[in-house]
Amino acid sequence: MTGKRRLQELDKLRVWHPFTQMKEWNSRTPLIIEKGEGNYLIDINGKRYLDGVSSLWVTVHGHRKKEIDRAIKNQLDKIAHSTLLGLGNVPSILLAEKLVSIAPRGLKKVFYSDSGSTAVEIALKISFQYWEQTQKDNKKIKFIAFTGAYHGDTFGSMSVGEIDIFVKKYRPLLFDTYRAPYPYCYRCTLKKSYPRCKLACLEILEILLREHNREIAACVIEPLLQGAAGMISSPPGFLKEVRRLTKKYNVHLIADEVATGFGRTGRMFACDVEGISPDILCLGKGLTGGYMPLAATLTTDKIYRAFLGDQSELKTFFHGHTYTGNPLGCAAALANLDVFKKERTIERLNGKIKLFKRLLMDLHGLKHVGEVRHIGLVAGVELVKDRVTKDPYPSGARTGNAVCMDARDRGLIIRPLGDTLVIMPPLSIKEAELKRIVKIVRESIIKVTGE
Ligand code: PMP
C-alpha cells in the first residue's frame, strides 16, 4: 500500500470525524489535506482547492501567512505554554489589551478559553454568577435565546441552542431556555415582509422580557447572522432593538461573535454594524487567523467587579481550562490583528464585498435557488425544490451535499447546511478567486438540480 493509500485507510480505521456519519465516510475515499497556501488547500495528491469556507470560519488572511507563521515560531523560541492559573504570560497580556482596544465600547476584561463553545459556556456562567452575587433573593437563573440558534456543543451552549438535529437527543440533560424568534425573513412565520413588518417578530422578545425579566439573566444572540441555522441574516435595526430591550429590562446581552467576529460581516465585529455594545462578547474562530484554538469572553468592568471580594466570600469565578491563555495562541492572535492593521483588511474589504454581491446575483436566476442571503464576505444559497411554494427538497435527497461534492471535484471546498450552501472565503480572497468560486457554485447547482 502506498503512503497515501495507507493514510486514507488509517483515517477510516482510527479517526472519528465531527458532525459526520462515519458509515458514509467509511464508504468513500476521504479527501486528506496536507498543505495550505494563501486561499488554497492542497491534498495529499497535490490537488489544489479554493478554501471556500475559510476552513470553517477561521482562516482570515489565508494559509501560511508569513507574519503569523513567524510570530508562532518566535514565540516557540520563548515558551510554548505556561498556565494562567497563578501566573501571567506576556502574549496573553498584550492580546487582552489589544482586544479591549478594538472591541465594542465598554468591554474591559478578557477571559480566555480554547473554543467557541467554551467562550459561550463562560459567558453563561459569568452572567448567572453575576446576578447571584449582586441580587437579593436572586431569581435570575434563566436565559433567552433565539429560534435557530447555535452556540456550540457543550451542555450550556447546547441548552441555548435550538437546532433539533444537534440537541434533541440531549434535551433531558439540558436546562430550559426561553425562546424568541430570530427573523428568518424568507420564511417569515408572521407572513410579513421587511420593512413593512416594522420588526413585528420582536414583540415576542419584548413580551418575554416584560413578563419574565426577574428570572432572566441574559439574552444570547448571534448578532446579525445566524450561521449554523443556514446563514440567516437579521434585517437592519433588529440587533439594535434587541440591545435596547435587554437594557430596558435589565437583562445582560451576550453577543456570540464566535462566527461573525474578525471582519466576516465587513466590520471588525457584527455589533459594530449596528453600533451596539453587549455586556458580554464571545470570540473564537478567526481570533488567531485560523492558526490555534483560542477563544475569549469579554465583559464590562461592572460585571467583573461583582466577582471581587475576600477569598472567604467565594465570589471567585471558579472556571478555567488547562490551555487558557496559551502563549502560542495569543502570539498568533496578536500577529493576526497586526495584519488587520498593516494591510487595512477591513477598509479594503468593501470592493470585494460589492463584487461578491454582484456575482451572487447570477445565482438568483437559477430555478432551484430560493434565496441568496449575503452579508460581508459570507453567503448562504438556499436551494428549494419549488421556488414559488418555497418547498424544500426531501431531506433524504441531500441536494446541498451533492452540490458541495460536485464543487469539490471542480476544485472548490464549500459546505452545506441542509440545502443551504455556505460560501465564506478568507478575507484575503482575490477578485479572480471570488469569481471562480461563484462560477463553480453556479455550475455545480446546475449540474445537480438540472437547471
Ligand atoms: N458559536 C457560534 C455562533 C458558532 O458558529 C460556533 C461554531 N460553529 C460556536 C459558537 C462553537 O464554536 P466551537 O466549534 O469552536 O466550539
Boltz pocket constraint, residues with backbone or C-beta under 6 A from the ligand:
constraints:
  - pocket:
      binder: B
      contacts: [[A, 114], [A, 115], [A, 116], [A, 117], [A, 118], [A, 120], [A, 150], [A, 151], [A, 152], [A, 153], [A, 222], [A, 227], [A, 228], [A, 256], [A, 257], [A, 258], [A, 259], [A, 260], [A, 284], [A, 285]]
      max_distance: 6.0
